[in-house]
Amino acid sequence: MSIGFELSDGFGKMREDYVFAEAGRKVAAFTERHPSRKIYRLGIGDVRGPLFPEIVDALSGACREMESAETFRGYAPASGYDFLREAIAEYCARGGIEISPSEAYVTDGGKNILFDVSSLFDCDVLIPSPTYPVYADGAAFFGKKIEYLVGSESDDFAPDPPRKGRYLIYLCSPSNPVGEALGRDKLTEWVKFANDSGSLIVFDAAYESFVFSGVKSIFSIDGARNCAIEVSSLSKRSGFTGLRCGYAIIPSGLTTASRSVSRAFERYCASSDNGVAYPVQRAAQAALDPSLDAKTLERIREYSLGALALKKAAAKRGFYVLGGSSPYTWLKCPDGFSSWEFFDYLLSLGGICCTPGCGFGEGGEGYVRFSSFAPLQSVDEAAFILSEILRKL
Ligand code: PLP
């Protein structure tokens, strides 16, 4: 017996999700065949932790509160506890961005909202390619018409806005997979385009903490409060990939022709989930406390140093390579290699595991991405091996 109706059309519209699984399968098979070979795991974009003790103390302290009737908490407010919304606003203020705590909406990381956001609007969607695949998956799942802006070396994968059209536009800066942050001039062009055309920018700032001197937030661009929302996450900044906490910033004055976007978002939050766990929100508050800024920055710098080492290794051999403003390095494959062929080559010759660029959309074929979330010493070793491999090509 089967159920009497089909899965929704959305499943058929999402891209085939084979690249990441296939890369994992190939690495597992290689490890089994060569158990004594050292493998440099620069494929997936997951942090390696551990959490800072201050974060764990806040998490466990909040769990203990749940033990007693006086301090027990049930359902959290759908948009987040005030203490965390205030901590987010203060964190933004330290980066020079003024928002009200009520404009910060606590989420369980960035992914859900990035997948869902196009479903909240009656819109077409514009997606630069290559980019984080979740944008296209979400838009396709909800049956949106998608246009891609395919990047290239001529614009260092930072495409200009189109000449016309009205879209929900995903911008990811610093970019996964390209590893570079968009500059102020480029973002100003995008904000101008969005305001002139009645478009909405969804600015994915998951890697904002990797920007040391440059634009971390779309809201540092004049006019962005009328045409943008920002999605951010503690995953990469503070090691929350497993704990799950992020936030969306929705300016209070952002409206469609007839409705407030923040009111609509509140309605969506209230109906679609029951908020983020109290202990996790306390842990996020601790992670955003200014007393942890220096330690957090030190860790981010270590990841960035790894990305820069890989970038230098390739650049010194004359290869086109981008990255360094994030944990990612984006390398053009040597002539004649597809993304998958170069992936196989690096794995078998150097034990280096990367991600084929084709996993990030059409614009990624012919490139590979390295993630430097591995221990710095191991990334440095991989950079040396990479440079030797490229020297011989
Ligand atoms: N945005 C980008 C560009 C990412 O690379 C990721 C995760 O890898 C996310 C958002 C989502 O992260 P999370 O859901 O853990 O906050």
Residues whose N, C-alpha, C, O or C-beta is under 5 A from the ligand:
A	BS01	PLP	G45 D108 G109 G110 K111 Y132 C172 N176 D204 A206 S233 S235 T241 G246
